[in-house]
Amino acid sequence: SDIVERALNMKVEVKNFTKKIKGNTVIEHVNYTFEGNKVYGLHGRNGSGKTMLLRGICGLILPTEGCVAVDGEVIGKDIEFPKSVGIIIEHMSMVEDMTGFDNLKALAKINNIVSDDEIRECLLSVGLEPNDKRKVKKYSLGMKQKLNIAQAVMEHPKLLLLDEPTNGLDGESVEKFYEVIKKLKDEGSLIIIASHINEELNGVCDDIIEIENGRVLKKEKE
């Protein structure tokens, strides 16, 4: 279909991306081209630069030098953020006094492209009960993480950036998460998952990129 065709050609080009914060280089001359219809893993220890790179790709930080281009449009110049993007990055917060469903409904109103039924379906797909009347503040860590995943994927974004997405999830929930990811990949999405757990990435990624001290050491899957 036309939509898949367009998404398949999606390209995120990271060109000589360097970020300095208070004189420290946190990302150094990263060059990499990501393509739609693929799942990429960013593997590295905490503090290796994974999260910073994800922030750079979605426009939350701008580089000191170099650039990120999404489908040829430079972030911070041609566009502020990628047009169709889902994100999980540390310290995301939902409205604690609302239910999970109401949180997603409020977010969905911004773009107005998903229906209530689609929100319910999305909650089920990550293992949450759509009619759960509990407020988010009563959620366990794992449930909050599932809700984060649901908000990131509910609009079927073309670009999905996930930082340690399986934090707090049990084995069964991780399997559900993989199913959701594979489905999006089949729809043509470009997915980047940052994790410090290699086995986790091996199961779902087409390519794994090793990152250390803000530099990319290219590494094929084992």
C-alpha positions as CSV (number, residue, x, y, z in Angstrom):
1,S,0.0,0.0,0.0
2,D,1.0,3.6,-0.5
3,I,1.5,4.2,3.2
4,V,3.9,1.3,3.6
5,E,5.7,2.4,0.5
6,R,6.3,5.8,1.9
7,A,7.3,4.5,5.3
8,L,9.7,1.9,3.8
9,N,11.7,4.7,2.3
10,M,12.0,6.5,5.6
11,K,15.5,7.5,6.4
12,V,17.1,9.0,9.4
13,E,20.7,10.2,8.7
14,V,22.9,11.1,11.6
15,K,25.8,13.1,10.1
16,N,28.9,13.9,12.1
17,F,26.7,14.4,15.2
18,T,28.6,15.9,18.1
19,K,27.2,17.2,21.3
20,K,29.2,19.0,24.0
21,I,27.6,19.8,27.4
22,K,29.6,22.1,29.7
23,G,32.8,21.3,27.8
24,N,32.3,17.5,28.0
25,T,31.7,15.7,24.7
26,V,28.8,13.4,25.3
27,I,28.4,12.3,21.6
28,E,31.4,12.4,19.3
29,H,31.2,12.5,15.5
30,V,28.5,9.9,15.1
31,N,27.6,9.0,11.5
32,Y,24.9,6.4,10.8
33,T,22.0,6.0,8.5
34,F,18.8,4.3,9.8
35,E,16.1,3.0,7.4
36,G,12.4,2.2,7.7
37,N,11.2,-1.4,8.0
38,K,14.0,-2.2,10.4
39,V,14.6,-2.5,14.1
40,Y,17.9,-1.2,15.4
41,G,19.5,-1.8,18.8
42,L,21.7,0.8,20.5
43,H,23.8,-1.2,23.0
44,G,26.0,0.3,25.6
45,R,26.5,0.8,29.3
46,N,24.6,3.5,31.2
47,G,26.1,6.9,30.4
48,S,27.5,5.7,27.1
49,G,25.5,8.2,25.1
50,K,22.6,6.1,24.0
51,T,19.9,8.3,25.5
52,M,21.6,11.5,24.2
53,L,21.6,10.0,20.7
54,L,17.9,9.2,20.9
55,R,17.3,12.8,22.2
56,G,19.2,14.1,19.2
57,I,17.3,12.0,16.7
58,C,14.0,13.3,17.9
59,G,15.0,16.9,18.3
60,L,15.0,17.2,22.1
61,I,18.6,18.3,21.9
62,L,20.4,19.9,19.0
63,P,24.0,19.1,18.1
64,T,27.0,21.2,18.7
65,E,28.1,20.2,15.3
66,G,26.7,18.0,12.6
67,C,23.0,17.3,12.1
68,V,20.2,14.8,12.0
69,A,18.1,14.6,8.8
70,V,14.7,12.8,8.7
71,D,13.7,12.1,5.1
72,G,16.1,14.8,4.0
73,E,14.7,17.5,6.4
74,V,17.3,18.7,9.0
75,I,16.0,18.8,12.6
76,G,16.4,22.2,14.1
77,K,16.5,23.8,10.7
78,D,13.8,22.5,8.4
79,I,11.7,20.8,11.1
80,E,11.6,21.0,14.9
81,F,10.8,17.3,15.4
82,P,10.2,14.3,13.2
83,K,6.6,14.4,11.8
84,S,5.5,11.0,13.0
85,V,7.3,9.9,16.1
86,G,6.7,7.8,19.2
87,I,9.1,8.1,22.1
88,I,10.0,6.5,25.4
89,I,12.8,8.4,27.1
90,E,13.7,8.3,30.8
91,H,11.6,10.3,33.3
92,M,8.5,10.4,31.1
93,S,5.5,11.1,33.2
94,M,1.8,10.5,32.8
95,V,-0.9,12.4,34.7
96,E,-0.9,10.5,38.0
97,D,-4.6,11.4,38.9
98,M,-6.0,9.9,35.7
99,T,-6.6,6.4,34.5
100,G,-4.3,4.9,31.8
101,F,-7.1,5.1,29.2
102,D,-7.8,8.8,30.0
103,N,-4.1,9.6,29.8
104,L,-3.9,8.1,26.3
105,K,-7.1,9.7,25.3
106,A,-5.8,13.1,26.3
107,L,-2.6,12.5,24.3
108,A,-4.6,11.2,21.3
109,K,-6.6,14.5,21.1
110,I,-3.5,16.3,20.0
111,N,-3.3,14.7,16.6
112,N,-6.8,13.3,16.5
113,I,-5.9,10.2,14.4
114,V,-6.8,7.3,16.8
115,S,-10.2,6.3,18.0
116,D,-11.2,5.2,21.5
117,D,-11.4,1.6,20.2
118,E,-7.9,1.8,18.9
119,I,-6.7,3.1,22.2
120,R,-8.4,0.2,24.0
121,E,-6.8,-2.2,21.5
122,C,-3.4,-0.7,22.0
123,L,-3.7,-1.0,25.8
124,L,-4.6,-4.7,25.4
125,S,-1.7,-5.3,23.1
126,V,0.8,-4.3,25.8
127,G,-1.1,-6.2,28.5
128,L,-3.1,-3.5,30.2
129,E,-6.9,-3.7,30.9
130,P,-8.6,-0.8,29.1
131,N,-11.4,-0.5,31.6
132,D,-9.1,-0.4,34.7
133,K,-10.5,2.4,36.8
134,R,-7.3,2.8,38.9
135,K,-5.4,6.0,38.7
136,V,-1.9,5.9,37.3
137,K,-0.5,6.7,40.7
138,K,-1.7,3.3,41.9
139,Y,0.1,1.5,39.0
140,S,3.1,-0.7,39.6
141,L,6.4,0.2,37.8
142,G,5.7,-2.5,35.2
143,M,2.2,-1.1,34.5
144,K,3.6,2.4,34.1
145,Q,6.1,1.1,31.6
146,K,3.4,-0.6,29.6
147,L,1.5,2.6,29.5
148,N,4.6,4.4,28.3
149,I,4.9,1.8,25.5
150,A,1.2,2.2,24.7
151,Q,1.5,6.0,24.3
152,A,4.6,5.6,22.1
153,V,3.0,3.1,19.7
154,M,-0.7,4.0,19.6
155,E,-0.5,6.3,16.6
156,H,1.5,3.8,14.6
157,P,4.4,6.3,14.2
158,K,6.8,6.0,11.4
159,L,9.7,6.5,13.8
160,L,9.8,4.9,17.2
161,L,12.6,5.7,19.7
162,L,12.6,3.6,22.8
163,D,15.0,3.9,25.7
164,E,15.2,0.8,28.0
165,P,11.6,0.0,27.1
166,T,11.4,-3.3,29.0
167,N,12.5,-1.8,32.3
168,G,10.2,-3.3,35.0
169,L,8.5,-5.8,32.6
170,D,8.2,-9.5,33.3
171,G,8.9,-12.1,30.7
172,E,5.4,-12.4,29.3
173,S,5.1,-8.6,29.0
174,V,8.5,-8.5,27.2
175,E,7.1,-11.0,24.7
176,K,4.0,-8.9,24.1
177,F,6.3,-5.9,23.6
178,Y,8.2,-7.7,20.9
179,E,5.0,-8.6,19.1
180,V,4.0,-4.9,19.1
181,I,7.4,-4.0,17.7
182,K,7.4,-6.6,15.0
183,K,4.0,-5.5,13.9
184,L,5.1,-1.9,13.6
185,K,8.2,-3.0,11.7
186,D,6.0,-4.9,9.3
187,E,4.0,-1.7,8.7
188,G,7.3,0.0,7.7
189,S,8.2,1.8,10.8
190,L,11.8,2.6,11.7
191,I,12.5,1.5,15.3
192,I,15.5,2.3,17.5
193,I,15.8,0.6,20.9
194,A,18.4,1.6,23.4
195,S,19.3,-1.0,26.0
196,H,22.2,-2.1,28.1
197,I,21.1,-5.8,27.9
198,N,22.5,-7.4,24.7
199,E,20.3,-10.5,24.8
200,E,17.2,-8.4,24.8
201,L,18.3,-6.6,21.6
202,N,19.4,-9.8,19.9
203,G,15.9,-11.2,19.9
204,V,14.2,-8.3,18.0
205,C,16.8,-6.2,16.2
206,D,18.0,-6.4,12.6
207,D,21.2,-4.5,13.4
208,I,22.9,-3.7,16.7
209,I,25.1,-0.7,17.1
210,E,27.6,-0.6,20.0
211,I,28.1,2.8,21.6
212,E,30.8,3.7,24.0
213,N,31.8,7.1,25.4
214,G,29.6,8.8,22.9
215,R,31.2,7.1,19.9
216,V,29.7,4.4,17.7
217,L,31.6,1.2,17.2
218,K,29.7,-0.4,14.5
219,K,28.8,-4.0,15.3
220,E,26.8,-6.5,13.3
221,K,24.4,-8.9,15.1
222,E,26.1,-11.9,16.7
